[in-house]
Amino acid sequence: MVGATGIEDRLQEEVPETIYDLKRAGIKIWVLTGDKKETAINSGHSAGILKLDSQMIDICDTADPRDMSTIIAEIADTPFDKEKDVSLIVDGKSITNIFKNPESVRHLQRLSLRCSTVVACRLSPIQKSQLVRLVKEADPRNLTAAIGDGGNDVSMLQEAHVGLGIIGNEGRAAAQASDFAFSKFRFLRKTLLVHGHWYYVRVAFLVQYSFYKNIACFTGQVFFMLFSNFSAMTLFESTFLFLFNTIYTSVPVVVYAVTEQTFSSKELLNNPVLYTNNTYNRAMSKSNITRWLLTGVWHSSVTFFAWYFLYQEFALCDIGLFSLQNIVSQTTVIIVNLKILLESNHWTLLLFLSVFFSILSFFVITLFYNVIGPMDNFLIDNSDIFMSYAAVLSDVEVWLCTLLVIILALLPDLVHRVLQNSQTYCQTRTRINQTVPFNIHQTEI
């Protein structure tokens, strides 16, 4: 032998650690590659995707579609050892035969969902996208993320719910076709476990809170119709209807959606199992959405009926209905904004200031609108409510009753929050204590 050359396909730094944490977070990892079977398996061991003691199911090199259909059906119905990870090895030829038979595809879906890892080798770009679509159709709750660094991964990246491109030595086609791009694979760890966790919690709250605050406010109009003989009289003044969603309640929820952290970055990175708190869209489940809707109805009911029974006290001021409009609106704005503080796990100065100034804006704008004039023109018509809010604010009993109504409305929320935090803490500690620290030697071969 005169000489020899070789090419080393090395992994990037911290790939095994990243894979290990993603698996602890409950994320199933598939390897879809065009490499031959031996290379794919060795790479899987090196990256920590495959364990040395895992049970491997190899269905490669099956040319007859009828044999493949029988094999897949038998394996899918075979009980596995629950104490060992099950890994499925399949190649492009087998995938081609499987997709010729719809029954085989359904069996493959059942089998793949039972496996902790799937390694598919010798795949064409279209076969990669077919496997991604197979996982998406297996269960509508499945969310797929495809990770690739080359042009042959473009179809897979575009088929998945989220495409993650790695900028490497194979060009920028994958990065350009993806939703997010990274220079290193290890950055995926913080992206999913930290920012993914925070983003989901923030968006889930933003959507549900938007429905809640409108129900908490405008359901009172429905109650008011029952006492006004369904007349054209409104419970809320027109200026309040315009400003409620634009000024009085818009800023705190935006601040929450930017700054909220259910757990700190350090906690999420050290305990990837916390990521499982958000699996299967748990924060927006039917029970959670129902709770938010019922909370809105409760706050609206307490606000309206509490002030309705106190209405006679304000009728003596010879202001009547207009005092009821102002005081119900004022209480609603305070309750809806304080609800954000109760739901937040990460109180910041910015959040406190946004809540304070949102409530203050109602007092300032409403008082200003009530004391100027009286005016009756095409821009401002406050002749009916002139000085009504000033008279309400000058009554000490109004402030005491406002405090009472707020406590009565938010007391169930406070109790639920305390019980929820206690339960979440106990469950989280249990899951964390069941895990073991990462050992790099576990993935070496």
Residue pairs with C-beta under 8 A, 6 or more apart in sequence:
9 39
9 43
11 43
11 46
11 47
12 184
12 185
12 186
13 184
13 186
14 185
14 186
14 189
15 47
15 48
15 185
15 186
16 46
16 47
16 48
16 440
16 443
17 48
17 186
17 189
17 438
17 440
18 185
18 186
18 188
18 189
19 29
19 47
19 48
19 49
20 48
20 438
20 443
21 189
21 193
21 269
21 272
21 438
22 29
22 188
22 189
22 192
22 193
22 272
23 29
23 48
23 116
24 272
24 273
24 435
25 192
25 193
25 272
25 273
25 275
25 276
26 273
26 275
26 276
26 279
27 192
27 275
28 116
28 117
29 49
29 117
30 117
30 118
30 119
30 120
30 131
30 135
31 40
31 43
31 44
31 49
31 117
31 118
31 119
31 120
31 121
32 120
32 123
32 127
32 128
32 131
32 132
32 156
33 39
33 40
33 43
33 119
33 120
33 121
33 123
34 121
34 122
34 123
34 124
34 152
35 43
35 121
35 122
36 121
36 122
37 60
37 89
37 91
37 121
37 122
39 121
40 89
40 119
40 120
40 121
41 50
41 89
41 119
42 445
44 50
44 87
44 117
44 119
45 52
45 443
45 445
46 443
46 444
46 445
47 443
48 442
48 443
49 117
49 119
50 56
50 87
50 117
50 119
51 85
51 87
51 442
52 445
53 84
53 85
54 84
54 85
54 86
54 87
54 116
54 117
55 80
55 81
55 84
55 85
55 86
55 87
56 87
56 88
56 89
57 75
57 86
57 87
57 88
57 89
57 111
57 115
58 89
59 68
59 71
59 72
59 75
59 88
59 89
59 90
59 94
60 89
60 90
60 91
60 93
60 94
60 121
61 91
61 93
61 94
62 68
62 71
62 93
62 94
62 97
63 93
63 97
64 97
65 97
65 98
65 100
65 101
65 104
68 94
68 97
68 98
68 101
68 104
69 98
69 101
69 103
69 104
69 107
72 98
72 104
72 107
72 108
72 111
73 103
73 104
73 107
75 111
76 107
76 108
76 110
76 111
76 114
80 86
80 114
85 116
85 117
86 114
86 115
86 116
86 117
87 115
87 116
87 117
87 118
87 119
88 111
88 112
88 115
88 117
88 118
88 119
89 119
89 121
90 118
90 119
90 120
90 121
91 120
91 121
91 122
91 123
92 120
92 121
92 122
92 123
92 124
92 127
93 122
95 120
95 123
95 127
95 130
95 131
96 127
97 104
98 104
98 105
98 108
99 105
99 130
105 134
108 134
109 134
109 135
109 137
109 138
110 138
112 118
112 134
112 135
112 138
113 138
113 139
120 127
120 128
120 131
123 131
125 152
125 153
125 154
125 155
125 156
126 155
128 146
128 152
128 153
128 155
128 156
129 155
129 156
129 158
129 159
132 144
132 146
132 156
132 159
132 160
133 159
135 142
135 144
136 142
136 144
136 159
136 160
136 161
141 280
141 281
143 161
143 162
144 159
144 160
144 161
144 162
145 160
145 161
145 162
145 163
145 164
145 192
146 153
146 156
146 157
146 159
146 160
146 162
146 163
146 164
147 164
147 165
147 166
147 185
147 188
148 154
148 156
148 157
148 163
148 164
148 165
148 166
148 174
148 178
149 165
149 166
149 167
149 168
149 170
149 174
150 168
150 170
150 171
150 173
150 174
151 170
151 171
151 173
151 174
153 165
153 174
154 173
154 174
154 177
156 163
157 163
157 164
157 165
157 174
157 177
157 178
158 177
162 179
162 180
163 177
163 178
163 179
163 180
164 178
164 179
164 180
164 181
164 182
164 188
164 191
165 172
165 174
165 175
165 176
165 177
165 178
165 180
165 181
165 182
166 174
166 175
166 181
166 182
166 183
166 184
166 185
167 174
167 175
167 181
167 182
167 183
174 181
175 181
180 191
182 188
182 191
189 269
190 265
190 269
192 275
193 268
193 269
193 272
193 274
193 275
194 265
194 268
194 269
196 275
197 262
197 263
197 268
197 274
197 275
197 277
197 278
198 260
198 261
198 262
200 278
200 283
201 260
201 262
201 278
201 283
202 256
202 257
202 258
202 260
203 257
204 281
204 283
204 284
205 253
205 256
205 257
205 260
205 283
205 343
206 253
206 256
206 257
207 284
208 284
208 288
208 289
208 292
209 253
209 256
209 292
209 339
209 340
209 343
210 253
211 289
211 292
211 293
211 296
212 292
212 293
212 295
212 296
212 336
212 339
213 245
213 249
213 253
213 296
213 336
213 339
214 245
214 296
215 293
215 296
215 297
215 300
216 295
216 296
216 297
216 299
216 300
216 303
216 332
216 335
216 336
216 339
217 236
217 244
217 300
217 332
217 336
218 236
218 300
219 296
219 297
219 300
219 301
219 304
220 235
220 236
220 300
220 303
220 304
220 328
220 332
221 234
221 235
221 236
223 300
223 301
223 304
223 305
223 308
224 233
224 234
224 235
224 304
225 231
227 308
233 321
235 304
235 324
235 325
235 328
236 244
236 325
236 328
236 329
237 325
237 326
237 329
237 385
239 365
239 366
239 369
240 248
240 325
240 329
240 366
243 362
243 365
244 329
244 333
247 358
247 361
247 365
248 333
248 337
248 358
248 359
248 361
248 362
249 333
249 336
249 337
249 358
250 358
251 354
251 357
251 358
252 337
252 340
252 351
252 354
252 355
252 358
253 340
254 354
255 348
255 350
255 351
255 354
256 340
256 343
256 344
256 351
259 346
259 348
259 350
259 351
260 344
260 345
260 346
261 345
261 346
262 277
262 345
262 346
263 271
263 274
263 345
267 274
268 274
268 275
271 428
271 432
271 435
273 428
273 431
273 432
273 434
273 435
274 428
274 431
274 432
276 431
277 424
277 428
282 288
295 339
295 413
298 409
298 412
299 332
299 335
299 336
299 339
299 409
299 410
300 332
302 405
302 408
302 409
303 328
303 331
303 332
303 335
303 405
303 409
304 328
306 401
306 404
306 405
306 408
307 324
307 327
307 328
307 331
307 401
307 405
308 324
310 401
311 324
313 397
314 320
314 323
314 324
314 327
314 392
314 395
314 398
317 323
317 391
317 392
317 395
319 388
319 391
319 392
322 384
322 385
322 388
323 388
323 389
323 391
323 392
325 385
326 366
326 370
326 385
326 388
326 389
326 392
327 392
327 398
327 402
329 362
329 366
330 362
330 363
330 366
330 402
331 402
331 405
331 406
333 358
333 359
333 362
334 359
334 402
334 406
335 406
335 409
335 410
337 355
337 358
337 359
338 355
338 406
338 410
339 410
339 413
340 351
340 355
341 347
341 351
341 352
341 355
342 410
342 413
342 414
342 417
343 417
344 351
363 393
366 389
367 389
367 390
367 393
369 380
369 382
369 385
369 389
370 382
370 385
370 386
370 387
370 388
370 389
370 390
371 386
371 387
371 389
371 390
372 380
372 382
373 380
373 382
373 383
373 386
374 382
374 383
374 386
375 381
375 382
375 383
376 382
376 383
392 398
